[in-house]
Amino acid sequence: MNFLRRTPLRTFIVYPIVTLTWELVFNRGKLDFHPLFLPLLLWGYLQYRLCGLYRIKHGGGGPGLETPPDRLVFSGPYAYTRNPMYLGHIIFLIGLTLTLQSWFAALITIAVAIWFHIRVLGDEKKLAARLGKPYPDYVNTVKRWIPGLF
C-alpha cells in the first residue's frame, strides 16, 4: 500500500476509479456524464506533468519535495503561481467532479484542496530554509494559488 502515498497516483488514477465505481454503484449503473468538461481533466494532468518537468529542468531536484529543487524557479508557469503542479491536481479533480456531476468527487476535490493548502504551508517553510533570501522575495511577488488573487 506504500504506492498509494504517491499523490499523482491517487489524483490521476485512484480517485477517478473510486469515483466511477461510487457513481455506478449508487446510480445503478448509470453515469451522469458531461463530456464538455473533459478538457479540464486533460488541462489539469498536463499542467501537473509539464510544470513538473519545467521545475526539474530549471530548478533541479526531483518531482516532489522528497528531492527538493536546488534553485528557485521563478520563470515560466512559476512566474504566475507558486504551486502550478498542485493546482494541476485540483483542476483535474474539478474536471472529474463536473464531468461526472459527482458530489462524491466534489468532496474528494475539497478535501484534496484543503490538504494541498496545508501541505504548501509546510513546503514553504522548507523552501525558505533551503533557498534563502530569494524565496521571501518570490513569495511577496507571486501568489500562492491563483495568479493575481490568492
Sequence and secondary structure as in RCSB ss.txt:
>XXXX:A:sequence
MNFLRRTPLRTFIVYPIVTLTWELVFNRGKLDFHPLFLPLLLWGYLQYRLCGLYRIKHGGGGPGLETPPDRLVFS
GPYAYTRNPMYLGHIIFLIGLTLTLQSWFAALITIAVAIWFHIRVLGDEKKLAARLGKPYPDYVNTVKRWIPGLF
>XXXX:A:secstr
 GGGG HHHIIIIIHHHHHHHHHHHHTTT     GGGHHHHHHHHHHHHHHHHHHHHHH S SSTTS  SS   S
GGGGT S HHHHHHHHHHHHHHHHHT HHHHHHHHHHHHHHHHHHHHHHHHHHHHH THHHHHHHHS SSSTTT 
